[in-house]
């Protein structure tokens, strides 16, 4: 209970976003609570909340955007991780983490859970295998989540061609970066419009698994065309495109060299 009170205080006092972009971190993309029954629920929840405090402290103290934590007290082991998009500041990452924890606090009867927002992803389980293999699930299979915008491009044929090529480049480049992350923009000259896109795989996973997830993201996001926004989430990766800025133009990554030999 004390942890919940502290969390609520933090949520209401967290700093606002400084970017003049669509950096809404309250949009839940996907969420799951574990279904396997706990042996010792009070102790498991105590350990889970301990990992949440540890993760938050790492984000703040180490000024990082990815962290892992574990609590092993009395045999009710909990392993947790948080990953934020790289266009966020540390304070923005912590704000998204706080929102995530406030959602996950309802998961009190199962052995794990996760929640994905536009800007971050938090997961905890009673096993550590998901750190390097995000597809590992103890109680269920998790299918990819796709959400599309509700506005269509004014010139759908041109838009579809440009964004299809753009997403192809993004999803090919992401597994080749050192941190499995890309943010880029592309102009649609026919509409005098800029489209923003980002893709990210979970840190620590194998490169070929990242590429597999990126291939799924590319194939699935095509179903959003000609909508001007689309989001893809799976346990191993996240991808998003939008004609509304959600990161600053000076936060893009040059992927030209990463695509040599792919065209």
C-alpha positions in Angstrom: 0.0 0.0 0.0 2.8 2.4 0.8 4.3 1.8 -2.6 1.0 2.6 -4.3 0.7 5.9 -2.4 4.3 6.9 -3.3 3.6 5.9 -7.0 0.4 8.0 -7.1 2.3 11.0 -5.7 5.0 10.6 -8.4 2.4 10.3 -11.1 0.8 13.6 -10.2 4.1 15.4 -9.9 6.0 14.1 -12.9 7.5 16.7 -15.3 5.7 17.4 -18.5 7.0 16.7 -22.0 9.2 19.5 -23.4 9.1 18.4 -27.0 6.6 20.2 -29.2 5.6 16.9 -30.7 2.9 14.3 -30.3 4.7 12.6 -27.4 1.5 11.1 -25.8 2.6 8.3 -23.5 -0.8 7.5 -22.1 -1.9 5.5 -25.1 -1.9 1.8 -24.2 -1.0 -0.3 -27.2 -1.1 -3.7 -25.6 -1.4 -5.2 -22.1 -1.5 -8.6 -20.5 -1.7 -10.0 -16.9 -0.3 -13.5 -16.3 -2.8 -16.3 -15.7 -0.7 -18.9 -13.8 -1.7 -19.0 -10.2 0.8 -17.8 -7.6 2.0 -20.0 -4.8 2.6 -17.1 -2.4 0.7 -14.1 -3.7 1.7 -11.5 -1.0 5.4 -12.3 -1.3 5.3 -12.3 -5.1 3.6 -8.9 -5.2 6.1 -7.6 -2.7 9.0 -8.8 -4.9 7.3 -7.3 -8.0 6.9 -3.9 -6.4 10.5 -4.1 -5.3 11.7 -4.6 -8.9 9.5 -1.6 -9.9 11.3 0.6 -7.4 14.6 -0.8 -8.5 13.9 -0.1 -12.2 12.8 3.5 -11.5 15.9 4.2 -9.4 18.1 2.9 -12.3 16.4 5.1 -14.8 16.9 8.2 -12.6 20.3 7.5 -11.1 22.0 6.1 -14.2 20.1 8.3 -16.7 19.4 5.3 -18.9 16.4 4.3 -21.1 16.7 0.5 -20.5 17.0 -1.4 -17.2 16.5 -4.8 -15.6 15.8 -5.7 -12.0 15.1 -8.9 -10.0 13.9 -9.8 -6.5 14.4 -13.3 -5.3 13.1 -13.2 -1.7 11.6 -16.4 -0.3 11.7 -18.2 -3.6 9.0 -16.1 -5.3 11.3 -14.7 -7.9 10.4 -11.7 -10.0 12.3 -10.5 -13.1 11.4 -7.2 -14.6 12.6 -4.8 -17.4 11.7 -1.4 -18.8 12.6 0.0 -22.2 11.9 3.5 -23.5 12.1 4.9 -27.0 15.5 6.6 -27.5 14.0 9.9 -28.5 12.8 10.5 -24.9 14.7 12.2 -22.1 15.3 10.4 -18.9 12.5 12.3 -17.2 10.1 11.5 -20.0 11.1 7.8 -19.8 10.4 7.8 -16.0 7.0 9.5 -16.6 6.1 6.7 -19.1 7.4 4.1 -16.7 5.2 5.5 -13.9 2.1 5.3 -16.2 3.0 1.7 -17.0 3.3 0.7 -13.4 0.0 2.3 -12.6 -1.6 0.0 -15.2 0.3 -3.2 -14.1 -0.7 -2.8 -10.4 -4.0 -4.4 -11.3 -2.1 -7.7 -12.2 -2.3 -9.2 -8.7 -3.3 -12.8 -9.3 -0.9 -14.1 -12.0 2.8 -14.8 -12.5 3.6 -11.8 -14.7 2.4 -9.1 -17.0 3.4 -6.5 -19.5 2.2 -3.2 -20.9 3.3 -1.3 -24.0 2.7 2.4 -24.5 3.8 4.5 -27.5 6.9 5.6 -25.6 7.8 2.6 -23.4 7.4 -1.0 -22.5 7.5 -2.7 -19.1 7.4 -6.4 -18.4 7.8 -8.7 -15.4 7.7 -12.5 -15.1 8.7 -15.2 -12.6 11.5 -16.3 -15.0 14.4 -14.5 -16.6 14.3 -16.2 -20.0 12.4 -13.3 -21.6 15.4 -11.0 -21.2 17.2 -12.5 -24.2 14.2 -14.2 -25.8 11.2 -11.9 -25.5 9.0 -14.5 -27.2 9.1 -16.8 -24.2 5.7 -17.0 -22.6 4.8 -19.2 -19.6 1.0 -19.2 -19.9 -0.1 -18.0 -23.3 0.9 -17.0 -26.8 1.0 -13.3 -27.6 -0.1 -12.3 -31.0 1.0 -9.0 -32.6 -1.0 -5.9 -31.9 -1.8 -3.4 -34.7 -3.5 -0.1 -34.3 -4.2 2.2 -37.3 -5.2 5.9 -37.4 -8.6 7.0 -38.6 -7.5 9.6 -41.2 -6.6 8.6 -44.8 -3.9 10.3 -46.9 -5.2 12.8 -49.5 -3.3 11.0 -52.2 -3.4 7.4 -51.2 -1.5 5.9 -54.1 1.6 8.1 -53.6 1.4 7.8 -49.9 1.2 4.0 -50.0 4.3 3.8 -52.3 6.4 6.2 -50.2 5.5 4.7 -46.8 5.9 1.1 -48.0 9.5 1.9 -49.1 10.1 3.9 -45.9 9.0 1.1 -43.6 10.9 -1.4 -45.6 14.1 0.7 -45.0 13.3 1.2 -41.3 12.7 -2.5 -40.6 15.8 -3.6 -42.5 18.1 -1.0 -40.8 16.9 -1.5 -37.2 18.5 -5.0 -36.6 21.8 -3.6 -38.0 22.2 -0.8 -35.4 24.1 -1.3 -32.2 21.0 -0.7 -30.1 18.3 -2.1 -32.3 16.7 1.3 -32.7 16.0 3.7 -35.6 14.1 7.0 -35.9 13.8 8.6 -39.3 11.6 10.9 -41.5 10.6 10.9 -45.1 9.1 13.5 -47.3 6.0 12.9 -49.4 6.4 15.5 -52.1 3.0 15.0 -53.6 1.4 16.0 -50.4 4.1 18.3 -49.1 4.2 16.3 -45.9 6.7 14.7 -43.6 6.2 11.2 -42.1 7.9 10.2 -38.9 8.8 6.6 -38.2 10.6 4.7 -35.5 11.4 1.0 -34.9 12.9 -0.7 -31.8 13.7 -4.3 -30.8 14.2 -5.3 -27.2 17.8 -4.9 -26.0 19.7 -8.1 -25.5 17.9 -10.3 -28.0 19.5 -12.0 -31.0 19.9 -10.0 -34.2 18.1 -12.6 -36.3 15.1 -12.5 -33.9 15.0 -8.8 -34.2 14.9 -9.0 -37.9 12.1 -11.6 -37.7 10.0 -9.2 -35.6 10.8 -6.3 -37.9 9.6 -8.4 -40.9 6.4 -9.0 -39.1 6.1 -5.3 -38.3 6.6 -4.3 -42.0 4.1 -6.9 -43.3 1.5 -6.0 -40.6 1.7 -2.2 -40.9 0.9 -2.4 -44.5 -2.6 -3.2 -43.4 -3.0 0.4 -42.1 -2.4 2.0 -45.5 -3.6 4.5 -46.6 -4.2 5.7 -43.0 -1.7 8.3 -41.9 -0.8 6.6 -38.7 0.0 3.0 -37.7 1.5 1.2 -34.7 2.8 -2.3 -34.3 3.7 -4.1 -31.1 5.0 -7.6 -30.4 6.9 -8.9 -27.4 10.2 -8.4 -29.2 9.7 -5.1 -31.0 7.7 -2.0 -31.7 7.2 0.1 -34.8 5.3 3.3 -35.6 4.7 5.7 -38.4 2.8 9.0 -38.3 2.4 12.2 -40.2 2.3 14.0 -36.8 5.7 14.6 -35.3 6.4 12.5 -32.2 10.2 13.1 -32.0 12.3 16.1 -33.0 13.9 16.2 -36.5 17.4 16.5 -34.8 16.8 13.0 -33.2 16.8 11.1 -36.5 19.4 8.4 -37.4 21.0 8.3 -40.8 20.3 4.8 -42.1 21.8 5.2 -45.6 25.0 3.2 -44.9 23.0 0.5 -43.2 20.9 -0.1 -46.3 23.8 -0.6 -48.7 23.5 -3.9 -50.5 19.8 -4.2 -49.7 18.6 -2.3 -52.7 
